[in-house]
């Protein structure tokens, strides 16, 4: 099992416990706002994984990670991608945002 499979598995398991937020349109600002609210002094980045659902909507699982690659927060969103997130994800299923 490679590190990406482990990351995805860990995010999905953690997201099940955190519950999902259902939004009509998912926006980049909603993800970064959540990310900022869950920042700790040792946080380095957040990773978001996009999964297409049978309904045509998407599920995004996000996790905040520290410098030791430990997950410190997890959240799930479901809905349709807003234009800004379509652009950010482009043709990828993962998006990493680093804290500045």
N, C-alpha and C positions, 0 to 999 in steps of 0.2 A: 504494500500500500504506500503510495507516495504522499508527500506532505500536503498536496492540494486535496486529495481524497480525505485525509485526516481532518483538514481544516473544514471542508464542506460537511463532513459527518458531525464534527463537533458543533458547528454553527446550527445545523438542523436539529440536533438533539437539544441544544440549549434554547433554541427558538421555541420548541414545543413547550417548554416550561414557562417561557416568558409570555406566550400568547401572541396573537396577531392583531395588528391594527389594519382595519379595512378602510381604504380610501378610494374614492372614485378615480382620481388622478394622482399618481405618485410623482412628487416633485423632488428635485435635487435638494432644495432648501429644507425639506422635511427630514431627509436623511442626515444632512450636515448639522441641523439643529439638534437632532437626537444624539449625534456623535459628540457635539460640544457639551451637551448636558451630562454625558457619561464619561467625560474626560477625567483622568486621574493624573497626578503629577508624573507618573512614569509611562503614560500612554504615548504610543508612537504613531498609530494609524488605526483606521477602520477598513474592513473589507466587506463588500456587499456582493452577494451572489444572487443572480437573477435566474428564476426557474419559470418556464412557460407552463401554465396550467391547462387542463383539457377545456376549460371554459373560455379560453382565449385571453384571460387575464394573466397577470404575472404575480409571482411571490418573490419578494426580495428578503433575504435573510442577511442581517448585518451583525457584525461583531467588532468590538473595540479591543485592541490588543496592546500589551505593554512591551517594553524593551526585551523581555524574556520570551516573547511570542505566546504569552499566556492570555487567554480570553478573559476580559474583565466585565463585559456587558454584551448582551445579545437581544435583538429585537427582530420581529418579522412584520412585513407589510404586505398587503395584497390589494390589487387593483389594476388599473391600466397605467402604463408608463406615460408620464407627461413628456412633452417635446424635449425639455432640457435633459431628462434622464435617457431618452432615446439617443440623444446626441452623446451623452457621457458614456453610456454603455457601448454604443455603436454596434459592432458585430460580435462583441465579447459577452460572456456570461458573468464575469467578475469585474469589480471595480475597487481599486484601493485608493483611499484618500489619506494622505499623511497630514499629521498635525504640524502647523508651522509655528 
